[in-house]
Every structure is written in C-alpha cells, then in structure tokens.
Amino acid sequence: MHIYCEKPIYYKKFNYQHIRNLIKKNKIVFHNGYQLRNDTKIRYIQRKLENLKIKSFQVSVGHNFNKWRKAGIHKKSYFSDTKKGGGVIFELIHEINLINLLFGKIKKISTIKSNSEKFNCEDVAVSIIETKNKILGSLYQDMLSNVLFRYIKIVTNKCFFKIDIANNLIIEDNKIKKFDNKNNQVDLLRKNILLFKNRINKKDYSLDDYNTAIFDLDTCIKMHNSK
C-alpha cells in the first residue's frame, strides 16, 4: 500500500532499515506530509537565496495546543507523550524539515528543553544549530504559547528576510510583500496530497522522502535526548 506520512515515523521498536527495504522491494510510494514546503513564501525565499550567502537564521514557532487540537490536550493523547511521538520537539518537526531544506542538513544541534508539569513531554525547546553548510542558527519551539507565531529570520550578505508564515507575508529589509490566502493548512494539505497522487500515477518510487523522514526524526531524537 502506498503511504502518505502526515506525522514523523516514531516508535522505538521500529526497524527503519527493514521498512526501507520493504518499501523498495514492493515499489511503494512513500510521501511526506511536509505541506509547508509547498507554501508559496517558502518557494519564493528558496529562489531569493540561490545567489546569496546566508550568514545566520532564526526559526520560531509557537501556539497553544489546547487551541490547535480541537479535542484539547490530555494525558492519553499521543501528542502529549514523547514515547508515542508527541511533545513539542516531535510535533513541530516541520521546522526541522524547513531548516534542512533552506540552510543545508543539520550537522550539530544542542537543545535545552522544559518538561511539562501537566503532560509527559517537553513543552518548550530552544536549540542552537550548525548545518553542513556551516551556517549557524537557532530554533525556538513552544506548544503552550498564548499567541500563534511561526516565522523564519534570515541574515544574508546583502539583505535581511523575515518569512512570517502565520501572517502570510515576507519582509525583505524594510519592504513588505503580502501573499494570497491560498497558503492555509487545508490548501497546503490538498496541494501535497495531489503531489502524492501524481507520484503514484507516475510510479515514482524514489526513497528521498523516506530518507528525509528518517533524517528529520534522528535530529528530533538527538534534541529529545540532549542533556
């Protein structure tokens, strides 16, 4: 069966290499649910960064998960238990994926986190990062913020960018570029599912998405295990 993986694969007893071999052997299309990669602001900034030297970046994301999850957060929910793949680090893996996409794969990461008194997981995590492209950056993740925010700040040799995903705009130095409203979660999810269907129709059995999922997951596990 073809696989659309909305959340990162996470279970301690999984044999990831065995699963990879099964996907390859049975010609399965494995597609990641990283719909933020299809956001027009991310596509726009990728083109902008092609001829620039990136000096540093700052990625921040936060929201109150009690509002994000319509059913609220409770101790039996997978997203409130790191053993089930929940917690702020695993839940907000999209930011890890965007860092790897925009700045080169993460080479080193050091994380300080706070453990929730109410749930069996981390609720806030702050990380310092160095990528394989020798770019330094930081990542802030918060699952109990009173205000929704999701943005990426980038310092280059020529200009400064702020990609404000939550408010659908990009600030380039002092110029503000607004984007249309076709970047909400439902639209991006629909767009990504269509890409998944196209891969099935084209019989695209590339393992790139699976390899990406495992690399991102390994990074999150390192963050979770940081002391």
N, C-alpha and C positions, 0 to 999 in steps of 0.2 A: 504494500500500500504506500502511495506517495505521502510525504509528510510535510505539513506546514507547522513549523515550530514557533508558536507565539511567545513562549517563555523559554529561558535557558534550560537546557537539559541539566537536571541536578538530582542525583541520587547516589549515595556513597558506594552502593554495590554495583552500579553500572560498570560494565566493561566497555569503555568507549571505543577501543580499537576493534573489538568484536562487532559492535554495532556498525562501525565504519565499514568493516569487511562485508557485513550483510547488506548494507546499502549499495555497495559497489557490485556485489555478486548478483543481487536481484534487480539491478537497474532501477533504483528508487530515486525519485526526485525529492531531495531534501531542501526545503526553502525556509530561510529565517524570517521571522516576523518583525524585523527591524524596520518598521514603516517610516521612522524619522529620516532614514536615508533617502526617501523619496520626496521629502519636503523640498519645495522649490527654493527655500532660503539656503538649505544645505547644498543643493546643486549649484546655486548661484555663487556661494562662497568658495566651493571647490574650484570653479573656473577662475575666480579672482586670485586665489592663492597660487595658481600654477607658476606665475613668473615673479613671485615674491619670496623673500627669505623670512621664514617665521622665527621670531625670537622667543616668544613665550605664549602661553594660553592659560585661561582660567575658565573652568566649566562649573556651573552651579545649577542645582535642581532641587526643588522642594515643594511639598504640598502636604496637606493633612489627609492621610489615607482614610480617615473616617469619612471624608467627603468624596475622595477619589473612588472608594469602594462603596457602592450603593448599599450593600448589606452591612457596612461598617467593619471594624476590625474586632475580632475576638480571638481568644487563645487557640481555638480549634482551626482557625483559618491557616492555609498553607503560607500566606504572606506575612504571618506574624510568628513564624517558626523557621529559623535558619536550617534546621535539619530537613525541612521539606522544600527548601529553596526560596524561603521568604526572607524578610528583613530588608533594610534599605539598600544594602550593597547588591544583593541579587535582584531585587525588584526593579532597581533603576540601572540595570545593566546596559540600557540603551546608550547612556552617556559614555560608558567604556567603549562601546562599539563605535560611536562617533569620534572619540579621541583616536582610536586606531585607524579610522577612515581618513581623518583630516590631517593628522600630525605624524603618522607612522606608528607602527606597532609599539606598544608599551614594553620597555626593556626593564625598568625598575619602578617599583611602586612601594611607598611606605604609608601606612594608614593608621590614623588614630580614630577610635570609634567609641560611642557611648552605648551601653546596653540598656534597653528599655526596662523600666521597673514594672511595667504592666504586661509586656509581651516577652516571648522567648527569642528575642532577636535584637539586632542593632537598630537604633532609630536615627542616629546621626553618624556620618563618617566623613572625615577630612583626609585627603590623600595628596602627597607630593609625588610627582611623576617625572620620569625621564624616558623619552621614546628612543627607538633605534636610530632616528634621525637626529639625535642629540638635542631635542627640543625639550625645555623644561616647562612644567605646568602644574596646575593644581585642580582638584576635583572636590566639590562640596555636595553632599547628598543628605537630604533631610526628609523624613517621612511623617513628621508631625508639625510642619510649619503652618502658621496661621494664614500665610499668604502664598499663593501659587506663583512660582517663578521658574523659568527654565531658559538659561542663556549661556552663550559662549563668547568670551572676550579673547581677541587675538591681537598681539602686538607683532608687527612686521617691520622690515627695514624701511618701508615707505609710508605706511599708514596704520591706523588702528580700526579694528572692526568689533562690533558687538552684534551678535546674532540673537535677537530676542524671540525665541520660539513661542513663548506664551502669548506675546502681544503681536506676533506676526510682522516683524519689521527687522531691518538691519540698519545700524548706524555705522557709517563709514566716515571716520574722522567726525565732522560735525554735520554731515548730511544724513538725513533720514530717508530710507527707502521703504515704503509700505508695500505689502504683498496682498494678493486677493485672499479671500476666506476659504479657498479650497485646500487648506492645509490642516483642517481639524482631524481628530483621531479617526473618525469614521471614513472620511475621504481618503486619508493615507492608507488605512487598512484595506479599503476597497481597491485602491491602486496596487497595493502589494499582492493581494490575492489574484488580481488579473495577471501580474507578472508570474506568479506561481502557475496559473493555468497555462500561460504561454510556454513556460518551460516544459510542462507536461506534454503539450501539443508538439513541441519541437524535439521532444525526447532528450532534453538537456540534463544529463546525469552527472554534471560536474559536482565534485566534492568540496568546492570552495566554500559554500555556505556551511557545511558541516564542520570543516576545519576552522572556520571563523567562529562558530558557536562554541567549539571546544577551547579555542584560544581565549575568547572573552570569559568563558567560565573559569578557566585556570587562573586568569587575572583576578576575578572576584574571590576565588578560594584563597589566593595569596592575601588579598585585602582582609578577608574574614579571619585568617589565621595570624595576621600581624599582631605583634605584642609591643 
